[in-house]
């Protein structure tokens, strides 16, 4: 499940280079868009774009969400500078977004879970402004934005849902600014763990036991701290009995105490 493992694996790409041509063809076919995405039968419908639509409008949305694709661990769904054409609803897996500074420094700007939407960054400039990298093998629904726009003009409830998605992204970014600007290292890590907990619970998963797919370095980058500080803070929480850590497995033992940090 949602891991903050993020050790994006470069091994897959290297393995594909040395693989026989027929295997490369199979990998390419596996990663290509696939038909058959159906909002009406999706288990994540209650938290995704179709959440407030009636059956008739869901059927119309199905005509826009024409396909889905796999993104292998460590590979990019899109890169900064790529032309903006579609937004993506995450069906399974987890994805991180990464911003690059002109100096070459990179910063993790977000972690996305099933039911959440990526690609909204490209709407204003018609190019993507960040990289979206799979933390694990992930599947996304591909939603061509020009088709979605046209349908929004006809289906008011869908238009409202898209506006809510955009507003939620603004709220997320504002919360991230507050997180980085006003909280201590311990408060940032506690807030991060509780945020993941709440999001997983909404998806029907355990809010206290989960796998972090991102690396500790990714967590530190997202929270504006070094790898060492992120790791040290998690160790301190474990020593105090707030969490239990075993590799990438995290168990939250005292949600109330974490919330009071």
C-alpha positions in Angstrom: 0.0 0.0 0.0 1.0 3.5 0.3 4.5 3.5 1.0 6.8 6.1 1.4 9.5 3.9 0.2 10.4 5.7 -2.6 13.4 4.2 -3.6 12.6 4.5 -7.2 14.3 1.7 -8.8 16.7 2.4 -11.6 17.3 -1.3 -11.9 14.2 -1.8 -14.0 15.4 0.6 -16.7 18.8 -1.0 -16.7 17.3 -4.5 -16.9 15.1 -3.5 -19.8 18.2 -2.3 -21.8 19.9 -5.7 -21.5 16.6 -7.7 -22.0 15.9 -9.5 -25.3 14.0 -7.4 -27.9 10.8 -9.5 -27.4 10.9 -8.7 -23.6 11.4 -5.0 -24.3 8.3 -5.2 -26.6 6.3 -6.8 -23.8 7.4 -4.1 -21.4 6.5 -1.4 -23.9 3.1 -3.0 -24.5 2.5 -3.3 -20.7 3.2 0.4 -20.2 1.0 1.5 -23.1 -2.4 3.0 -22.5 -5.1 0.3 -22.1 -8.8 0.6 -22.9 -11.5 -0.3 -20.4 -11.3 2.2 -17.6 -14.8 2.3 -16.1 -15.8 4.9 -13.4 -19.1 3.0 -12.8 -17.3 -0.1 -11.5 -14.3 1.5 -9.9 -13.8 0.8 -6.2 -12.4 4.3 -5.7 -15.4 6.0 -7.2 -16.5 7.5 -3.8 -13.3 9.5 -3.5 -12.5 10.2 -7.1 -13.9 12.4 -9.8 -17.2 10.5 -10.1 -18.0 10.8 -6.4 -20.9 13.3 -6.8 -22.3 12.1 -10.1 -25.5 10.2 -10.8 -25.5 7.1 -12.9 -26.2 8.9 -16.1 -23.4 11.4 -15.7 -21.0 8.6 -14.6 -21.7 6.9 -17.9 -20.9 10.2 -19.7 -17.6 10.5 -17.8 -16.8 6.9 -18.9 -16.7 8.2 -22.4 -14.0 10.7 -21.4 -11.9 8.3 -19.2 -11.1 6.2 -22.2 -8.1 4.2 -21.0 -5.6 3.6 -18.3 -1.9 2.8 -18.2 0.8 1.3 -15.9 3.7 3.3 -14.6 6.6 1.0 -13.4 8.4 1.8 -10.2 10.9 4.5 -10.7 9.5 5.6 -14.1 7.9 8.9 -14.9 4.2 9.4 -15.6 5.3 12.8 -17.0 8.3 15.1 -16.8 8.7 18.8 -16.2 8.4 20.6 -19.5 6.2 17.9 -21.1 3.2 19.2 -23.0 0.1 19.2 -20.9 -2.6 17.0 -22.5 -4.3 15.0 -19.7 -4.9 14.7 -16.0 -4.5 11.4 -14.3 -6.5 9.6 -11.6 -4.4 7.2 -9.6 -6.1 3.8 -9.6 -3.4 1.8 -7.6 0.1 2.3 -6.3 1.6 5.6 -5.2 3.4 8.5 -7.0 5.6 11.3 -5.9 6.0 14.7 -7.6 9.4 16.4 -7.8 10.3 20.0 -8.5 13.7 20.9 -9.9 15.5 24.2 -9.2 17.6 25.8 -11.9 20.6 25.0 -9.7 19.9 21.3 -10.2 18.5 20.7 -6.7 15.4 18.7 -6.5 12.5 18.8 -4.0 9.7 16.4 -3.4 6.5 18.4 -3.6 3.8 15.7 -3.0 2.9 12.1 -2.5 -0.3 10.8 -4.2 -2.5 7.8 -3.2 -5.2 5.9 -5.1 -8.2 8.1 -5.9 -6.1 11.3 -6.1 -5.5 13.3 -9.2 -2.2 14.3 -10.8 -1.3 16.7 -13.6 -3.3 19.7 -12.5 0.0 21.7 -12.5 0.0 21.8 -16.3 -3.4 23.6 -16.8 -2.1 27.2 -16.5 0.9 27.0 -18.8 0.0 24.0 -20.9 3.3 22.3 -19.8 4.0 20.2 -16.7 6.1 21.9 -14.0 7.2 18.9 -12.1 8.2 15.2 -12.5 5.7 12.5 -11.4 7.6 9.4 -10.5 6.1 6.1 -9.5 7.1 4.9 -6.0 5.8 1.4 -6.9 4.2 -0.2 -9.9 1.1 2.1 -10.3 -1.9 2.4 -12.6 -3.6 5.6 -13.7 -6.7 6.5 -15.6 -5.9 8.9 -18.5 -8.3 11.8 -18.8 -7.8 14.0 -21.8 -8.3 17.5 -20.5 -10.0 19.0 -23.6 -12.6 16.2 -23.4 -13.1 16.8 -19.7 -13.5 20.6 -20.3 -16.1 20.0 -22.9 -18.1 17.6 -20.7 -17.9 20.0 -17.7 -19.7 22.6 -19.8 -22.6 20.1 -20.1 -22.5 18.4 -16.7 -22.6 21.0 -13.9 -22.0 18.5 -11.1 -18.8 17.4 -12.9 -17.7 21.0 -13.3 -18.2 21.5 -9.6 -16.2 18.4 -8.8 -13.3 19.6 -11.0 -13.4 23.0 -9.2 -13.2 21.1 -5.9 -10.2 19.2 -7.1 -8.4 22.4 -8.0 -9.3 24.0 -4.7 -8.1 21.0 -2.8 -4.7 21.3 -4.6 -4.5 24.9 -3.5 -5.3 23.9 0.1 -2.7 21.2 -0.1 0.0 23.6 -1.2 -1.0 26.2 1.4 -0.8 23.5 4.1 2.6 22.5 2.9 3.8 26.1 3.2 2.6 26.3 6.7 4.2 22.9 7.5 7.6 24.1 6.3 7.4 27.6 7.7 5.9 27.2 11.2 6.5 23.7 12.6 9.4 22.1 14.3 11.0 19.0 12.8 9.1 16.7 15.2 5.8 18.5 14.4 6.4 18.1 10.7 7.1 14.4 10.9 4.1 13.8 13.2 1.9 15.8 10.8 3.1 13.8 7.8 2.4 10.5 9.5 -1.1 11.6 10.6 -1.8 12.9 7.1 -1.0 9.5 5.6 -3.0 7.8 8.3 -6.1 9.9 7.5 -5.9 9.4 3.8 -5.5 5.7 4.1 -8.4 5.4 6.5 -10.6 7.2 3.9 -9.7 4.5 1.4 -10.7 1.7 3.8 -7.1 0.8 4.9 -5.7 0.6 8.4 -5.0 4.1 9.7 -2.3 2.7 12.1 -0.4 0.1 10.2 0.9 0.8 6.7 4.0 0.7 4.5 5.8 3.9 3.5 6.8 3.5 -0.1 9.0 6.6 -0.1 12.6 6.7 1.1 13.6 8.5 4.3 15.4 10.9 1.9 12.1 11.6 0.1 10.3 12.3 3.4 13.1 14.7 4.4 12.9 16.5 1.1 9.1 16.8 1.3 9.4 18.1 4.9 12.3 20.5 4.3 14.8 18.6 6.4 17.8 16.4 5.8 17.7 12.6 5.6 19.5 12.4 8.9 16.9 14.7 10.7 14.0 12.7 9.3 15.5 9.4 10.3 16.5 10.7 13.7 13.0 12.0 14.4 11.4 8.7 13.5 13.8 6.9 15.8 13.0 9.3 18.6 9.3 8.7 18.1 9.9 4.9 18.3 12.0 5.3 21.5 9.1 7.3 23.1 6.6 4.5 22.2 4.7 6.7 19.7 5.4 4.5 16.7 6.9 1.1 15.8 9.2 1.0 12.7 10.3 -2.2 11.0 11.9 -1.4 7.7 9.3 0.4 5.6 6.5 -0.8 7.9 5.1 1.8 10.2 2.7 1.3 13.1 1.2 4.3 14.9 0.9 3.4 18.5 -0.4 6.7 19.9 -2.3 8.9 17.5 -3.3 11.4 20.2 0.3 11.9 21.3 1.5 12.4 17.8 -1.2 15.0 17.2 0.0 16.9 20.3 3.6 17.1 19.3 
